[in-house]
Amino acid sequence: MLTINEIFHSIQGESTHAGRPCVFVRLTACDLRCRWCDTAYAFHEGRKMTVDDVVADVEARGCPVVEVTGGEPLLQPDVYPLMQRLLDSGKTVLIETGGHHSIAQVPAGVIRIVDVKCPGSGESDKNDWSNLARLMPTDEVKFVIADRADYEFAREVVQREKLEGRVAAVLFSPVHGELDPKQLAEWVIADRLAVRVQLQVHKYIWTPDTRGV
């Protein structure tokens, strides 16, 4: 049994899959409280659904790409059979996780988007650094960056862990409405980092507080 906050069909707003139609399965609950969180409504709101119910809902939407997100999806044990079922049905499956829980049990074939928390989030002490050793070439690593200190933190992690050659993409995402994307782009260019500056596309297509997109 899963507690589901929402299931919706939209445009993928982040990652290397940005711009693709995607079905989002948002699970309820998170044990982090990032300062810039834009989905606080997922902390508590939700309804109980079986794995069968969720898979049927996703199938009815007729989209080959699915992202499992939250909240923090790895808090719910039945997320693992859900991901496997979605894979078995032929879907491209992504999971976005806060990076503070082990990704070791995520089924092979799922694209793992692992968020490394920077100091500006207020939760950087929760990072599970052992996850970086578990990364596969198909995975992506995301840093949400609020200021120069966050940028320098992210740059150091990327260089220390040699992430640029180990994963499909390293994503540097400015906190929407707080850090000017132009400033972040200029820092990345100046340091010649092989990372992807990522904007949250859905916040430009719709308004930043629009739900279900």
Steps between C-alpha positions, in 0.01 A plus 500: 500500500620849412398847612472703181488878499416536132536339159501730198605519135715799412828610344819392673647820639845381610784256426626400155139400426375859530231580247376142461142408585510306826266348757594600854423280799551716808521314831400658829743579785852633530743494790688809377392863521708674235470876530405543135264200472227558241290192578431536872141395428636148448615474863157389620232497227428167334281198448564129535546307175621150422788444261245355256290817524797725432620295203147500353475878542837551329410263214172682437692820424677349201846646555823297480696712752427491874668680788457387859552796730386656826533600771767240542390187310752266661323533835227258383606133464247425227669751269744225401241255363324797339814596309558141394143467374535819298827376351342165416222681315759656269508849650803724525509547878670783686515551873591829664631458853640740757819298526479439873371142472688214338428445132639146515161328470374704205440246220756479223374690200352791696668833429591641839510878537680555829483840668810599696388759753705819511540706820236753392234230526557469874525123458851437366594308813249230399672401173571127472841529340520125445240545225764660278684166489177332387445721197469341156585658162126550433442694824492876545613714794329829583612794711246772581700818547392808693819709506875506443569286807270229365669523161845454651374207708353334190813566294717339767281189517497464121877525482574285804269220387591534130129505422535648151626174354295260709135593443274601213477858624592731785223757543548842658159653566455854638238546770213644300445869575804518725817446296513661156561220244731736310723528806517123539576459128785751525655314795482169311653653187778671696598173668459295180287244678355221289161526669153586374337823623141392550192719520168363625318516168155439648530820706540700180223323309259537793528717812751385766224403747279309254435147625463190289739609224 
